[in-house]
Amino acid sequence: MLTIRREEPDDAETVARVHVRGWQAGYAGIMPAEVLGRLNVAAWAQRRRDMATADPENPFTTLLAESGGRVTGFATFGPYRINQSRAELDPTCGEVVGLYVDPTSWGDGTAVALLAAARSGLAERGWTAYRVWVLADNARARRFYARAGLSPDGEESTYPVPLSGGRAPLALAELRYTGRVHDD
C-alpha cells in the first residue's frame, strides 16, 4: 500500500538515493554517462541537510511516497522560484521543484500520487496555478506532465551540467510547464 508523508531529517540519505537513481535512469541518454556515473548519494544527502529540506520553516515542502516500508519517490513543492533561484520567490504562483521516483516503481502510480499530494499542498497554501521545469529531451517526464494537465507555456531556460576536466558546462534546454492546481 502506498502512503504519502512529509520528509523528516533522518530521511536525507534515503531521499538522496531515490534522487540519484531517478537521475541515473531518467536522464540516461540525455546527460553524459560521466555525469550520471559520478553522482554521489552521500553528497546529495548532505546537500539536503544543508538546505534543511525537512525543516517545517523551509518555504519548500518535500513529500515522500512509501510502499512496503521503503521510500519509492518524492516531490518537492513551494513558491515559484524566479530564475530558478531559491533566493527569489514569487508568492503568487506555486512550483513543483522536483518529482522523482525510484525506477523500480515507475508506472505503478507513485508519481501520480505524489503529484496529487503536491497539488493539494499547493492548494492549501492558496495557489491556483503552478509550474514545473522539465528537460526538453525528457520525453517521459513531458508525457507525464501533459497527462496531468500541464502544458508548455513558452518559457525556456538552460540547465548547466558541470563536466569534469575543466570543460565548460553542458547546456541542456528546459521547458516550463504550467497547470492549474485544481482541475476545473
N, C-alpha and C positions, 0 to 999 in steps of 0.2 A: 504494500500500500504506500502511495506517495504522500508525503507530508511536506508542508512548507513552513519554515520557521526563520526567524531573524538570526543573522550571524552573531556569534559570540566570540570574545577574544581568543579562546582556545581553538577556534576553527581556522585560524590563519593558514596553517600548513595544508590542511585538507582542501580548503578553497583554492589555494595556490596550485595544488596537484591537479585539481579539475581544470583550472585555468590553463596550465601548461599543456595538459593532454588535449584540451579543446583547441588550443592554438596549433599544436603539432598535427592533429588530424584535420582540422578545419581549414588551415592555411597551407597545407601541403600543396605544392604546385603554384601557390600564389606568392609565398615568401620563400627566399632561398633556403635550401636544406641546412646550410651552415647556421643560419639564424635560428631555425627551429631546433636544431640539434644542441645548441648551447643554452637553451632555456633552463633555468635553474630553479627548482621548486623552493629551496631554502631561501634564495634571494627574493623570490616573489612573495614568499610568506613574510619575510622581514619588511618588505615594502608595504604590505597590508598593515602590519603592526605599526610602522612609522606613520602611515596615513590615518591610523585609528579608524579603520573601516567598520569596526564593530561598536564604536562609541555612539551611544544614543544621541549625543550632541552634534555628531557629524551631519552635515546637510544631506549626505547621501546615505541611503539605506541599502544593505545587501541582504537579500532573502536566499535561503538555501533550500534546495529540494533534497529530501532524504527518502530512500527506499531500502527496506531491509536493514536499517541502521547505518546505511552508507550514504554519504553526500554524493549526489549524482549530478548536481548542477547548481548554478547561482545566477541571480540577476541583481544588478545594482542600478538604483534609480535616484533621482533627486531633481534639483533645479537645472535648467538648461545651462550648459557651460558655453559662454561666449568665447569664440575662437578655441573651443575645446580646452579651456583653462579652468581649473577648479578655483582659481582666484577671482574670476569674473563670472558671476552668476546672474542669470536673467530670472527674476522671481515670477515672471508672467507665463512661463512655459516649463513643462517638465521634460525630462530626458531619461531614457533607459541608456545608461552609460556602458553597460556590458551585460551580456546574457551568454553564458557558456554552459554546455552540458557535456559530461564525460561521454566520449564516443560510444562506450558500451550501452549508453542509454538513449542514443539518437533514435528518433522515430517512435519512442514509447509514450509520448505525451508530456514528458518532463518540461520541455521548452515551452509548450503551450501553457502548462500550469504556472510556470514561473512568470511568463509574460502577463498572464491574467492577474496574478498576485501583484506584480509590479504596477499594472494599470490601476488596480484597486488602491494601492498605496499612493499613487499619484492623485487619484480622485479624492482620497482622504485629505490631501494637502490643498485641495481646491483647484487643481489644474484640470482643464478640459481638453487640452491638446498636449502632445508630447512628440519628441523627436528621437531619432536613432541614427548614428553614423554607421555606415556599412562599407566595407571594402568593395569597390566596383567589381572586382573579379570574383567575389564570393557569391557565386550563383545560388548556392544552397541557402545562405542567410537571406539573400534578396527574395527568394521564393517564399521563405518562411514569413518574412515581414509583409510581403504582398498578401499572402493568405490571411494574415492577421489584420488586414485592413489599412496598412500603411502604404504610402507611395512616395516616390522621389519628389522633392519639391523644387528641384533645380539648383540647389546649393551644392557645391562641390568643395573638396578640400584635399590636402595631400597628407598622408600618414608617412612620416620619415622612419625608415627601418635602418637602425645602425648596422653597419657592416664592419668586419674586422680588417686589420691591416692598414688602418688609416684611410680607407676608401670613403668617399662621400656616401652619405646615407642613400638608400634606395627610396625613391618617392613613389608610394602607391596611392592611386586615386581612390578617394572615398566619396560616397554619395550620402546626402542627408535624406532620410525618410521621415515623413510626418504623418501622424494619425490622431484620431480622437480617442480620449481616454475611455469614453463610453460610446458604444455603437448606437447611432441614432436610428 
